[in-house]
């Protein structure tokens, strides 16, 4: 399968964020986990507009929270939704789940 992003979603990743944002990061990550279900639901409905918006929102927010890989994954979802490419969206959603499993908050 062709790699859709330049990140390794299974490599350990420690969040590097503005200290003022650090208390918000756990909820941000929880919301991205919730997005996984939204992505699955939108895929089932073939709702590419919803998928594009989900990807766009992730692309715009990840970097602000010290999580540029989420931005990259979001861009990949957004672009795939624009192309109607369900296989890529499924693959990137899988990568998002794997990335969320390895994210570590700073001590």
N, C-alpha and C positions, 0 to 999 in steps of 0.2 A: 504494500500500500504506500502510495506517495505521501511524504511528510507534508503536512499542510501549514505548519508553523515552524519557526526556527528554535523553538524551545524543546527541552527534554522534560515532559510533564512528570516524569518519575524521579527526577533528580531532587535531592533535598533543597529546599528554598527557605531562607530566613527572611522575613519581612523587614525591609529597611524603610521606615516611614517617619514622617514628622512626629515627634513625641506627642504633640497635641492630638494627632489622629489615632495614636495607638489604642486608646480605649474603645474606639469605634470599629476596629478591625475585626474582632470576633463576630460582631453582628453583620459586618460586610461579608465575611466568609460564609456565614450561615445563609445569608440572602443568595449568594452564588450557588450554594447547594440547593436552595429552593428553585433557582433558575433551571437546574438540571431537570426537574420534573416539568417545569413550564416548557422547556425545550422538547421533551418527550411528548408532551400533550400537543404542542404545536406541530410537531412532525406527524403525529397521528392524524391531525386534521389537514395536513399539507398547508398550514397557515404560514406562508413565507413572509408575510408582512410582520407578524408577531415575532418570528425568528429573527428577522432583520433588526427589529427594534431591540430585542434582547441582546443581540450581538453588539449593536451600536452602543447601548447603554454600558455594557461591560468594557467595550473599547475605550469609552470616554472616562470611565471611573477607576479602572485598575491601577493606573500609574499614580493617581492621587493618593491611593492607599498604600503605596510602596509595593504594588503587585503588577509590574509591567507585563508578566506573562498572561495575566487575565485580560489585559488590554489586547495583547496579540491574539489570544484565543477568541476574544469577542470580535475582533476584526475579521478573523477567518470565518466565524459563523455568519457575520453580516454579509460578507462577500459571497459565501456559499448560498445564503438565502436569496440574494439578488439573482444568482444564477439558477436557482431552483435545484441545487445539488444536495439532495438528501443524504447521500453516502458521506459526503464531506462533513456535513453538519453532525451526523452520528459519530463520525470519527473524532471530530474536535470536541464534542460533548464528552466522549470517553476520555479524551486527554484532559479536559477540564476536571472531570471527576478524579482522575489520577493525580493531577496537580493539587487539588484541594486536600487530598490525602497526605501529601508530603509537606505542605506549608507549615512552617514553624513560626510562632510569634517570638519576638526578641525577649530575652530574660528580663 
